[in-house]
Amino acid sequence: MAAFYTKWLRDIRESQKEDGSISDVVPLIGSVILPTAMGNRLCRYPWNLYLYYDDERILEENLPLGQSWVDYLTSINVDILSSSANTAIGVAE
């Protein structure tokens, strides 16, 4: 499974647009952006793979992907991160 996830994350990194957005199809067809939940998973998957396989390369290769995704989210809606965090812990807005 490590080889599958490594290739999958590489494909996503290579398809990420300059603004940090990520297509829901790889290779990119059109300009469809992933829902926030999927983008958030892309930030967590490298960490979980690192914990499982104890391979720091996963983090080194994918940190820019997560950073760009978070930068993109804040560029389109500065409150999206705190709003998502509040929803995740059950805080009503």
Rosetta constraint file for C-alpha pairs under 8 A:
AtomPair CA 1 CA 5 HARMONIC 6.29 0.50
AtomPair CA 2 CA 6 HARMONIC 5.99 0.50
AtomPair CA 2 CA 49 HARMONIC 7.70 0.50
AtomPair CA 2 CA 53 HARMONIC 7.82 0.50
AtomPair CA 3 CA 7 HARMONIC 6.17 0.50
AtomPair CA 4 CA 8 HARMONIC 6.06 0.50
AtomPair CA 5 CA 9 HARMONIC 5.98 0.50
AtomPair CA 6 CA 10 HARMONIC 6.17 0.50
AtomPair CA 6 CA 58 HARMONIC 7.40 0.50
AtomPair CA 7 CA 11 HARMONIC 6.11 0.50
AtomPair CA 8 CA 12 HARMONIC 6.35 0.50
AtomPair CA 9 CA 13 HARMONIC 6.13 0.50
AtomPair CA 9 CA 42 HARMONIC 7.92 0.50
AtomPair CA 9 CA 62 HARMONIC 7.37 0.50
AtomPair CA 10 CA 14 HARMONIC 6.14 0.50
AtomPair CA 11 CA 15 HARMONIC 6.25 0.50
AtomPair CA 11 CA 26 HARMONIC 6.67 0.50
AtomPair CA 11 CA 27 HARMONIC 7.43 0.50
AtomPair CA 12 CA 16 HARMONIC 6.11 0.50
AtomPair CA 12 CA 22 HARMONIC 7.30 0.50
AtomPair CA 12 CA 26 HARMONIC 6.62 0.50
AtomPair CA 13 CA 62 HARMONIC 7.52 0.50
AtomPair CA 13 CA 65 HARMONIC 5.96 0.50
AtomPair CA 15 CA 22 HARMONIC 6.91 0.50
AtomPair CA 15 CA 23 HARMONIC 7.08 0.50
AtomPair CA 15 CA 26 HARMONIC 6.42 0.50
AtomPair CA 15 CA 27 HARMONIC 6.13 0.50
AtomPair CA 15 CA 28 HARMONIC 5.97 0.50
AtomPair CA 16 CA 20 HARMONIC 6.04 0.50
AtomPair CA 16 CA 21 HARMONIC 5.96 0.50
AtomPair CA 16 CA 22 HARMONIC 4.83 0.50
AtomPair CA 16 CA 23 HARMONIC 6.93 0.50
AtomPair CA 16 CA 65 HARMONIC 7.72 0.50
AtomPair CA 17 CA 21 HARMONIC 5.51 0.50
AtomPair CA 17 CA 22 HARMONIC 6.38 0.50
AtomPair CA 19 CA 68 HARMONIC 7.44 0.50
AtomPair CA 19 CA 72 HARMONIC 5.98 0.50
AtomPair CA 20 CA 65 HARMONIC 7.72 0.50
AtomPair CA 20 CA 68 HARMONIC 4.54 0.50
AtomPair CA 20 CA 69 HARMONIC 4.92 0.50
AtomPair CA 20 CA 70 HARMONIC 7.77 0.50
AtomPair CA 20 CA 71 HARMONIC 6.72 0.50
AtomPair CA 20 CA 72 HARMONIC 4.88 0.50
AtomPair CA 21 CA 33 HARMONIC 6.24 0.50
AtomPair CA 21 CA 34 HARMONIC 7.65 0.50
AtomPair CA 21 CA 68 HARMONIC 7.66 0.50
AtomPair CA 21 CA 69 HARMONIC 6.06 0.50
AtomPair CA 21 CA 72 HARMONIC 5.94 0.50
AtomPair CA 21 CA 73 HARMONIC 7.98 0.50
AtomPair CA 22 CA 32 HARMONIC 7.84 0.50
AtomPair CA 22 CA 33 HARMONIC 5.49 0.50
AtomPair CA 22 CA 34 HARMONIC 5.82 0.50
AtomPair CA 22 CA 39 HARMONIC 7.52 0.50
AtomPair CA 22 CA 69 HARMONIC 7.47 0.50
AtomPair CA 23 CA 28 HARMONIC 5.85 0.50
AtomPair CA 23 CA 29 HARMONIC 7.70 0.50
AtomPair CA 23 CA 31 HARMONIC 6.43 0.50
AtomPair CA 23 CA 32 HARMONIC 5.27 0.50
AtomPair CA 23 CA 33 HARMONIC 4.75 0.50
AtomPair CA 23 CA 34 HARMONIC 5.62 0.50
AtomPair CA 24 CA 28 HARMONIC 7.74 0.50
AtomPair CA 24 CA 32 HARMONIC 6.15 0.50
AtomPair CA 24 CA 33 HARMONIC 5.96 0.50
AtomPair CA 24 CA 34 HARMONIC 4.94 0.50
AtomPair CA 25 CA 29 HARMONIC 6.47 0.50
AtomPair CA 25 CA 32 HARMONIC 7.86 0.50
AtomPair CA 34 CA 38 HARMONIC 6.20 0.50
AtomPair CA 34 CA 39 HARMONIC 6.27 0.50
AtomPair CA 35 CA 39 HARMONIC 6.49 0.50
AtomPair CA 36 CA 40 HARMONIC 6.07 0.50
AtomPair CA 37 CA 41 HARMONIC 6.30 0.50
AtomPair CA 38 CA 42 HARMONIC 6.39 0.50
AtomPair CA 39 CA 43 HARMONIC 6.71 0.50
AtomPair CA 39 CA 69 HARMONIC 6.91 0.50
AtomPair CA 40 CA 44 HARMONIC 6.51 0.50
AtomPair CA 41 CA 45 HARMONIC 5.89 0.50
AtomPair CA 42 CA 46 HARMONIC 7.17 0.50
AtomPair CA 42 CA 66 HARMONIC 6.90 0.50
AtomPair CA 43 CA 47 HARMONIC 7.40 0.50
AtomPair CA 43 CA 63 HARMONIC 7.92 0.50
AtomPair CA 43 CA 65 HARMONIC 7.57 0.50
AtomPair CA 43 CA 66 HARMONIC 4.94 0.50
AtomPair CA 44 CA 48 HARMONIC 6.24 0.50
AtomPair CA 45 CA 49 HARMONIC 6.01 0.50
AtomPair CA 46 CA 50 HARMONIC 6.05 0.50
AtomPair CA 46 CA 58 HARMONIC 5.76 0.50
AtomPair CA 46 CA 59 HARMONIC 5.81 0.50
AtomPair CA 46 CA 62 HARMONIC 6.63 0.50
AtomPair CA 47 CA 51 HARMONIC 6.27 0.50
AtomPair CA 47 CA 58 HARMONIC 7.79 0.50
AtomPair CA 47 CA 59 HARMONIC 6.59 0.50
AtomPair CA 48 CA 52 HARMONIC 6.23 0.50
AtomPair CA 49 CA 53 HARMONIC 5.84 0.50
AtomPair CA 49 CA 54 HARMONIC 7.59 0.50
AtomPair CA 49 CA 55 HARMONIC 7.80 0.50
AtomPair CA 49 CA 58 HARMONIC 7.20 0.50
AtomPair CA 50 CA 54 HARMONIC 4.86 0.50
AtomPair CA 50 CA 55 HARMONIC 5.25 0.50
AtomPair CA 50 CA 56 HARMONIC 6.21 0.50
AtomPair CA 50 CA 58 HARMONIC 6.19 0.50
AtomPair CA 50 CA 59 HARMONIC 6.80 0.50
AtomPair CA 51 CA 55 HARMONIC 7.86 0.50
AtomPair CA 55 CA 59 HARMONIC 7.85 0.50
AtomPair CA 56 CA 60 HARMONIC 6.31 0.50
AtomPair CA 57 CA 61 HARMONIC 5.85 0.50
AtomPair CA 58 CA 62 HARMONIC 6.14 0.50
AtomPair CA 59 CA 63 HARMONIC 5.65 0.50
AtomPair CA 62 CA 66 HARMONIC 6.66 0.50
AtomPair CA 63 CA 67 HARMONIC 6.18 0.50
AtomPair CA 64 CA 68 HARMONIC 5.93 0.50
AtomPair CA 65 CA 69 HARMONIC 6.19 0.50
AtomPair CA 66 CA 70 HARMONIC 6.23 0.50
AtomPair CA 67 CA 71 HARMONIC 6.14 0.50
AtomPair CA 68 CA 72 HARMONIC 6.04 0.50
AtomPair CA 69 CA 73 HARMONIC 6.28 0.50
AtomPair CA 70 CA 74 HARMONIC 6.28 0.50
AtomPair CA 71 CA 75 HARMONIC 6.12 0.50
AtomPair CA 72 CA 76 HARMONIC 6.49 0.50
AtomPair CA 73 CA 77 HARMONIC 6.10 0.50
AtomPair CA 73 CA 78 HARMONIC 7.32 0.50
AtomPair CA 73 CA 80 HARMONIC 6.83 0.50
AtomPair CA 73 CA 81 HARMONIC 7.61 0.50
AtomPair CA 74 CA 78 HARMONIC 4.41 0.50
AtomPair CA 74 CA 79 HARMONIC 7.19 0.50
AtomPair CA 74 CA 80 HARMONIC 6.71 0.50
AtomPair CA 74 CA 81 HARMONIC 7.24 0.50
AtomPair CA 79 CA 83 HARMONIC 5.98 0.50
AtomPair CA 80 CA 84 HARMONIC 5.92 0.50
AtomPair CA 81 CA 85 HARMONIC 6.12 0.50
AtomPair CA 82 CA 86 HARMONIC 6.07 0.50
AtomPair CA 83 CA 87 HARMONIC 6.24 0.50
AtomPair CA 83 CA 93 HARMONIC 7.81 0.50
AtomPair CA 84 CA 88 HARMONIC 6.13 0.50
AtomPair CA 85 CA 89 HARMONIC 6.45 0.50
AtomPair CA 86 CA 90 HARMONIC 6.07 0.50
AtomPair CA 86 CA 91 HARMONIC 4.89 0.50
AtomPair CA 86 CA 92 HARMONIC 7.20 0.50
AtomPair CA 86 CA 93 HARMONIC 7.75 0.50
AtomPair CA 87 CA 91 HARMONIC 5.69 0.50
AtomPair CA 87 CA 92 HARMONIC 6.97 0.50
